[in-house]
Amino acid sequence: MTRKLFVGIVIVVVVAGALAAVKTMQIRTMMAFGASFAPPPETISSAVAHEEKWPETLPAVGSVSAAQGVLVSPEIAGTVSEIAFDSGATVKQGDLLVRLNTASEAAQLQAAEAQVELARLNAERARQLRADKTVSQSELDTAEATLKQAQANAESIRATIDKKTIRAPFAGRLGLRLVNLGEQVEAGKAIVSLQSPSPMFVDFSLPQQNLSQLATGLKVLATTDAYPGKKFEGAVAAINPDLDTASRSLRVRAQFANTDELLHGGMFVQVEVILPDEKPALVIPSTALLSAPYGDSIFVINTPTNAASTNLVVQQKFIRTGRSYGDFVSVESGLKAGEKVATAGIFKLRSGMAVIENNELVPPASETPTPPNN
């Protein structure tokens, strides 16, 4: 019995040892395969970092305002008797907007005109009598003064009627109507906003160290998130003669034609003042950038160090970027001219990975991009 048990134990140990040996060989084989396994190369597009001369710019943040804009309001109080415009309408200078009730003034004007007519007849009669020396000069002077006073009273009433007839002070586009028919409005109460859509001003501030670089007539480009990809072109129209004492900044105003009426008062825009001097810049397509909280990086394409491999490899590098211009971005440090960088497919790359270049399907980068759906 003891011998059978011993033999059984020996058999179990031998089988277990054989299984362990087989499993060890399998694991070693898998490890060797994993160490020698190379993933297939990724397909990317590429571009060569090169130097260009870019115009020097002064960036700023600006606010749009109309060259002519006003809240139309009455000079005197009254009741709205007629509204002659629709919200958002385009009007010409002198177009009727609102008429206030002038019934009492109209009656007063009739009485005043009657007084004028009576005073005119008395003055003419006095002139004739004075020519015959029938009345004294003082009586003629009194009649003349009475006529002038009556005419002035009539003109005062007409002026009141004119003030209750509110017209567009200039051509432009109206905003939302703020009064209703029959409403009693006080002097100065806003009736409607009137803005001239063209031209438009953009006001912005620049540090005082840029004062020597500024001059009227310099080209200004403006962009806004309301119209992605679109650039508005204007020019410096005026420079404030004094600086802000708190921030030591200089107020600048640029004028834009705005013929398409896309800019509206109160809009927030990014502006760039284009200076006449150009500076060299090392540029790459902006699609080559891999942005992260710890910095921007790119993948540089290198020839393989292994002589047995024919595939290109990529190496990640961290860079410091500068200005953007169209589809390009300038590199301040971390890259040299002539180095080739990956521009598409960068999110699936890592350092040391093999790649294959294919630039046939990627649209070329441009300094003046015009996307088909912008």
WOWO-V374206 format. One record per residue. N is the residue number from 1. RES is the residue in one small letter. OMEGA is omega in degrees with one decimal (none if undefined). Layout:
BEGIN
N,RES,OMEGA + N,RES,OMEGA
END
This chain:
BEGIN
1,m,-179.3 + 2,t,-179.8 + 3,r,178.4 + 4,k,179.1 + 5,l,-179.8 + 6,f,179.4 + 7,v,178.5 + 8,g,179.4 + 9,i,-180.0 + 10,v,-179.9 + 11,i,179.4 + 12,v,-178.9 + 13,v,-179.4 + 14,v,179.5 + 15,v,179.3 + 16,a,178.3 + 17,g,179.0 + 18,a,178.2 + 19,l,178.8 + 20,a,179.2 + 21,a,179.1 + 22,v,-179.4 + 23,k,178.6 + 24,t,177.8 + 25,m,178.6 + 26,q,-179.0 + 27,i,179.2 + 28,r,179.4 + 29,t,178.9 + 30,m,178.9 + 31,m,178.2 + 32,a,178.8 + 33,f,178.8 + 34,g,179.5 + 35,a,-178.6 + 36,s,-176.6 + 37,f,176.8 + 38,a,-180.0 + 39,p,179.3 + 40,p,-179.0 + 41,p,177.5 + 42,e,177.9 + 43,t,-178.3 + 44,i,166.8 + 45,s,-173.2 + 46,s,175.2 + 47,a,-178.6 + 48,v,175.6 + 49,a,-176.9 + 50,h,-179.4 + 51,e,175.0 + 52,e,173.9 + 53,k,179.4 + 54,w,175.2 + 55,p,177.7 + 56,e,-176.4 + 57,t,174.4 + 58,l,-177.9 + 59,p,178.8 + 60,a,176.3 + 61,v,-175.4 + 62,g,178.6 + 63,s,-176.2 + 64,v,174.8 + 65,s,-179.6 + 66,a,175.9 + 67,a,173.5 + 68,q,179.2 + 69,g,-176.4 + 70,v,168.5 + 71,l,-177.5 + 72,v,-179.0 + 73,s,179.9 + 74,p,176.3 + 75,e,-179.3 + 76,i,-178.5 + 77,a,178.0 + 78,g,179.5 + 79,t,-178.1 + 80,v,179.2 + 81,s,180.0 + 82,e,173.5 + 83,i,-171.1 + 84,a,-179.3 + 85,f,174.1 + 86,d,177.9 + 87,s,178.8 + 88,g,-177.3 + 89,a,173.5 + 90,t,-175.8 + 91,v,174.5 + 92,k,177.3 + 93,q,179.1 + 94,g,178.6 + 95,d,179.4 + 96,l,177.1 + 97,l,-176.7 + 98,v,173.9 + 99,r,176.0 + 100,l,-177.7 + 101,n,-178.8 + 102,t,-177.5 + 103,a,-178.3 + 104,s,179.3 + 105,e,178.9 + 106,a,178.1 + 107,a,178.4 + 108,q,-179.5 + 109,l,177.7 + 110,q,178.2 + 111,a,-179.5 + 112,a,178.6 + 113,e,175.4 + 114,a,176.8 + 115,q,178.2 + 116,v,-179.7 + 117,e,178.2 + 118,l,180.0 + 119,a,178.7 + 120,r,178.9 + 121,l,178.7 + 122,n,-179.4 + 123,a,178.1 + 124,e,179.3 + 125,r,-179.7 + 126,a,178.5 + 127,r,179.4 + 128,q,179.9 + 129,l,179.1 + 130,r,177.8 + 131,a,177.4 + 132,d,-178.6 + 133,k,178.8 + 134,t,178.4 + 135,v,-178.9 + 136,s,179.0 + 137,q,-179.5 + 138,s,178.0 + 139,e,175.9 + 140,l,179.2 + 141,d,178.6 + 142,t,179.0 + 143,a,178.6 + 144,e,-179.7 + 145,a,178.3 + 146,t,177.9 + 147,l,-179.5 + 148,k,179.3 + 149,q,178.9 + 150,a,177.9 + 151,q,179.3 + 152,a,177.9 + 153,n,178.5 + 154,a,178.8 + 155,e,178.1 + 156,s,178.6 + 157,i,177.3 + 158,r,178.4 + 159,a,177.6 + 160,t,178.3 + 161,i,178.9 + 162,d,179.5 + 163,k,176.9 + 164,k,174.0 + 165,t,-170.5 + 166,i,-178.0 + 167,r,179.2 + 168,a,-179.1 + 169,p,177.1 + 170,f,179.8 + 171,a,179.9 + 172,g,-179.8 + 173,r,-179.3 + 174,l,175.2 + 175,g,-179.0 + 176,l,178.4 + 177,r,-174.8 + 178,l,179.0 + 179,v,179.5 + 180,n,178.9 + 181,l,-179.5 + 182,g,-178.6 + 183,e,175.0 + 184,q,-177.4 + 185,v,177.7 + 186,e,177.7 + 187,a,178.8 + 188,g,179.2 + 189,k,-178.4 + 190,a,177.2 + 191,i,-179.4 + 192,v,175.1 + 193,s,177.7 + 194,l,-178.6 + 195,q,173.6 + 196,s,-173.4 + 197,p,-177.5 + 198,s,-2.3 + 199,p,176.2 + 200,m,177.2 + 201,f,170.8 + 202,v,179.7 + 203,d,179.4 + 204,f,-178.1 + 205,s,176.3 + 206,l,178.2 + 207,p,-176.0 + 208,q,179.8 + 209,q,177.6 + 210,n,-175.1 + 211,l,-177.3 + 212,s,-178.4 + 213,q,-173.7 + 214,l,174.6 + 215,a,177.5 + 216,t,-179.2 + 217,g,178.6 + 218,l,-179.0 + 219,k,179.2 + 220,v,175.3 + 221,l,-180.0 + 222,a,176.2 + 223,t,178.5 + 224,t,-179.6 + 225,d,175.5 + 226,a,179.0 + 227,y,-177.2 + 228,p,177.2 + 229,g,-179.0 + 230,k,177.6 + 231,k,177.0 + 232,f,-176.2 + 233,e,178.5 + 234,g,-179.0 + 235,a,177.4 + 236,v,-177.1 + 237,a,-176.8 + 238,a,177.0 + 239,i,-178.4 + 240,n,-176.5 + 241,p,-180.0 + 242,d,-178.4 + 243,l,175.2 + 244,d,-174.9 + 245,t,-179.8 + 246,a,-176.2 + 247,s,-175.9 + 248,r,179.2 + 249,s,-175.3 + 250,l,178.9 + 251,r,-178.5 + 252,v,178.0 + 253,r,175.9 + 254,a,-179.5 + 255,q,179.7 + 256,f,-177.7 + 257,a,177.4 + 258,n,-179.3 + 259,t,178.3 + 260,d,175.5 + 261,e,177.4 + 262,l,177.6 + 263,l,-179.3 + 264,h,179.6 + 265,g,179.7 + 266,g,179.7 + 267,m,176.6 + 268,f,-177.0 + 269,v,170.1 + 270,q,-177.4 + 271,v,174.3 + 272,e,173.7 + 273,v,-177.6 + 274,i,179.0 + 275,l,-176.5 + 276,p,-177.7 + 277,d,176.3 + 278,e,-179.7 + 279,k,178.7 + 280,p,179.6 + 281,a,173.9 + 282,l,-169.5 + 283,v,173.3 + 284,i,174.4 + 285,p,-178.9 + 286,s,178.4 + 287,t,178.3 + 288,a,-176.2 + 289,l,171.3 + 290,l,-174.4 + 291,s,178.8 + 292,a,-179.7 + 293,p,-178.0 + 294,y,175.5 + 295,g,178.3 + 296,d,179.3 + 297,s,177.5 + 298,i,174.4 + 299,f,178.8 + 300,v,-178.4 + 301,i,-179.2 + 302,n,172.7 + 303,t,-176.9 + 304,p,175.7 + 305,t,178.3 + 306,n,-177.2 + 307,a,-178.6 + 308,a,-177.5 + 309,s,177.7 + 310,t,-177.4 + 311,n,172.0 + 312,l,178.2 + 313,v,-179.9 + 314,v,178.2 + 315,q,-178.8 + 316,q,177.3 + 317,k,175.9 + 318,f,-176.2 + 319,i,173.1 + 320,r,-175.6 + 321,t,177.9 + 322,g,-175.8 + 323,r,173.8 + 324,s,179.7 + 325,y,-176.1 + 326,g,179.2 + 327,d,-174.7 + 328,f,174.7 + 329,v,179.6 + 330,s,-179.7 + 331,v,-179.2 + 332,e,-179.2 + 333,s,176.9 + 334,g,-177.8 + 335,l,179.3 + 336,k,176.9 + 337,a,-179.9 + 338,g,178.3 + 339,e,-177.3 + 340,k,-177.3 + 341,v,175.8 + 342,a,-176.7 + 343,t,177.7 + 344,a,-177.3 + 345,g,-174.2 + 346,i,-176.8 + 347,f,179.4 + 348,k,-176.8 + 349,l,170.0 + 350,r,-176.4 + 351,s,178.6 + 352,g,-177.7 + 353,m,176.7 + 354,a,-176.9 + 355,v,173.7 + 356,i,179.9 + 357,e,173.6 + 358,n,-176.3 + 359,n,-175.5 + 360,e,-172.8 + 361,l,-176.5 + 362,v,178.1 + 363,p,-179.0 + 364,p,176.2 + 365,a,-177.1 + 366,s,175.1 + 367,e,177.2 + 368,t,-176.8 + 369,p,176.2 + 370,t,179.9 + 371,p,-176.8 + 372,p,-175.5 + 373,n,-177.5 + 374,n,none
END
